[in-house]
Amino acid sequence: MSVDILNKFKEDQLEKKKDIPTDRKFRVGIIGTGWIAQSHILNYKKMPDVEIVAGADLIPGKAKAFFEEYGVPDALCFESHTELLNSVELDAVSVCTYNATHAECTIDALKKGVNVMLEKPMCVTLEEAVEIFKAEKESGKLLSIGFQPRFDPNMKKIKEIVESGVLGKIYYIQTGGGRRRGIPTPYGTSFIEKETGGIGALGDIGCYSLDMVLNAIGYPKPLTVTGYTSDYFGKRPNYYKNHPEYAEVFGVDDFAAGFVRLEGDIILDFRISWAMNMDTSGDTLILGTEGGLRIPSTECWNGSVGGPMKIYHEVAGSQVETEIPVIESKEDLFYLKLRSFLDAIRDGGPSPVPSSQIIINQAIIDGIAKSAALGREIEINIPEI
Ligand SMILES: NC(=O)c1ccc[n+]([C@@H]2O[C@H](COP(=O)([O-])OP(=O)(O)OC[C@H]3O[C@@H](n4cnc5c(N)ncnc54)[C@H](O)[C@@H]3O)[C@@H](O)[C@H]2O)c1
């Protein structure tokens, strides 16, 4: 994508209408009432200016049972997102479906004039991300992508450190995250089947690592990528203690790596794992001409800082380290993610986690998957819209 389109998009963001009067509640719906939908309903329920009016799930009876369990028995329930969008007037919707239906649900909601909180990852392919981006632009509605780590003060600190200039010019970043054994199957196989998950660890938790560093450095444009993916663990029947049959439907990656050239002469070295024979795929390292930042990894990667960060730099000729203590916060990141979305609708934007940034995250994920399939380096081209 040329920088042009991003700039155009920024102008559009400023033009978003304030279409919710301050004297009435937001009429909110939830599409997909599975695992993550719980955090959406529980947090919307904490907000006095929100009325949860409807929901949909493809599985008959699932939406009804969900709303009853979470104390919203009067919510109207549907068995597809289209039925919901055609039947109920909404101000906003949370798209909490599995990855493979993120794009269609988001595009259909935007086309109906509904603001969208879309769970991460943005979608499965770059082509889908482009269609989402177009639909958002045409609708003038607000879209925010569900990266709750953005609201973690430790994550904000990474961006503040980079922007302070203390690291100098950034030229190399190593990032990613590892789980020794952490293929997500707590409620079945929606993460691991190709038809529903679409992508594995690469998109599911890789999107967090990419956002952590790319947001800090201002989301430069990706140029080329060499990608690798594998599935050595997911396809093993004995991986799943109680469900050996899951191995047969495993159709995504459980490990991925990529070497990405970014605009501004920056190298991004990335690896991510749902399962591997190692405890960690390494800390995140941001190397700059004046300092280096080490961000400790977590044992089970979920997009948080694993301990005090350290800046390695030189003071009056001495090589020194400055520790950045972990910032404790009692705020619920999932609450902040939803609250910031609704506040942005009421204020007329900008989106707290905009698609103009996350399309770049998706382009890298897509580039790694496509390069891995081809077995060679490829260019990343985000098309003009
Ligand atoms: N932000 C986070 O920390 C976090 C945590 C877990 C999951 N997630 C994301 O949330 C999404 C959902 O994950 P999950 O664990 O809740 O999955 P899930 O499989 O438990 O639930 C998804 C539900 O969506 C429904 N669905 C799919 N397409 C639909 C459609 N067109 N209309 C109506 N319903 C539809 C499915 O029937 C299913 O019940 C994934 O993209 C995942 O990456 C985010």
The ligand as a MOL file (V3000), in Angstrom:
LIG
                    3D

  0  0  0     0  0            999 V3000
M  V30 BEGIN CTAB
M  V30 COUNTS 44 48 0 0 0
M  V30 BEGIN ATOM
M  V30 1 N -8.6740 -10.9420 22.4480 0
M  V30 2 C -8.3980 -12.1050 23.0080 0
M  V30 3 O -7.6830 -12.2080 24.0020 0
M  V30 4 C -8.9800 -13.3480 22.4020 0
M  V30 5 C -9.0300 -14.5220 23.1670 0
M  V30 6 C -9.6240 -15.6440 22.5850 0
M  V30 7 C -10.1080 -15.5800 21.2690 0
M  V30 8 N -10.0040 -14.4250 20.5730 0 CHG=1
M  V30 9 C -10.4710 -14.3400 19.1680 0
M  V30 10 O -11.8930 -14.3900 19.1710 0
M  V30 11 C -12.3520 -15.1050 18.0460 0
M  V30 12 C -13.3190 -16.1860 18.5120 0
M  V30 13 O -12.6270 -17.0880 19.3480 0
M  V30 14 P -13.4470 -18.0470 20.3280 0
M  V30 15 O -12.4420 -18.7580 21.1280 0
M  V30 16 O -14.5240 -17.3080 20.9730 0 CHG=-1
M  V30 17 O -14.0650 -19.0720 19.2470 0
M  V30 18 P -15.3090 -20.0350 19.4470 0
M  V30 19 O -15.1730 -21.0810 18.4050 0
M  V30 20 O -15.4410 -20.4240 20.8790 0
M  V30 21 O -16.5660 -19.1010 19.1200 0
M  V30 22 C -16.8020 -18.5810 17.8380 0
M  V30 23 C -18.2990 -18.6710 17.5760 0
M  V30 24 O -18.6160 -17.9110 16.3940 0
M  V30 25 C -19.7050 -18.5610 15.7710 0
M  V30 26 N -19.7820 -18.0700 14.3830 0
M  V30 27 C -18.8880 -18.2390 13.3790 0
M  V30 28 N -19.2960 -17.6100 12.2730 0
M  V30 29 C -20.4900 -17.0210 12.5660 0
M  V30 30 C -21.3950 -16.2200 11.8330 0
M  V30 31 N -21.1900 -15.9280 10.5530 0
M  V30 32 N -22.5300 -15.7860 12.4470 0
M  V30 33 C -22.7550 -16.1010 13.7460 0
M  V30 34 N -21.9130 -16.8630 14.4980 0
M  V30 35 C -20.7870 -17.3110 13.9160 0
M  V30 36 C -19.3840 -20.0370 15.9140 0
M  V30 37 O -20.5200 -20.8450 15.7420 0
M  V30 38 C -18.8120 -20.0860 17.3310 0
M  V30 39 O -19.8090 -20.4120 18.2870 0
M  V30 40 C -11.1210 -15.6570 17.3260 0
M  V30 41 O -10.8550 -14.8920 16.2000 0
M  V30 42 C -10.0040 -15.5100 18.3400 0
M  V30 43 O -8.7520 -15.2260 17.7540 0
M  V30 44 C -9.4750 -13.3060 21.1210 0
M  V30 END ATOM
M  V30 BEGIN BOND
M  V30 1 1 1 2
M  V30 2 2 2 3
M  V30 3 1 2 4
M  V30 4 1 4 5
M  V30 5 2 4 44
M  V30 6 2 5 6
M  V30 7 1 6 7
M  V30 8 2 7 8
M  V30 9 1 8 9
M  V30 10 1 8 44
M  V30 11 1 9 10
M  V30 12 1 9 42
M  V30 13 1 10 11
M  V30 14 1 11 12
M  V30 15 1 11 40
M  V30 16 1 12 13
M  V30 17 1 13 14
M  V30 18 2 14 15
M  V30 19 1 14 16
M  V30 20 1 14 17
M  V30 21 1 17 18
M  V30 22 2 18 19
M  V30 23 1 18 20
M  V30 24 1 18 21
M  V30 25 1 21 22
M  V30 26 1 22 23
M  V30 27 1 23 24
M  V30 28 1 23 38
M  V30 29 1 24 25
M  V30 30 1 25 26
M  V30 31 1 25 36
M  V30 32 1 26 27
M  V30 33 1 26 35
M  V30 34 2 27 28
M  V30 35 1 28 29
M  V30 36 1 29 30
M  V30 37 2 29 35
M  V30 38 1 30 31
M  V30 39 2 30 32
M  V30 40 1 32 33
M  V30 41 2 33 34
M  V30 42 1 34 35
M  V30 43 1 36 37
M  V30 44 1 36 38
M  V30 45 1 38 39
M  V30 46 1 40 41
M  V30 47 1 40 42
M  V30 48 1 42 43
M  V30 END BOND
M  V30 END CTAB
M  END
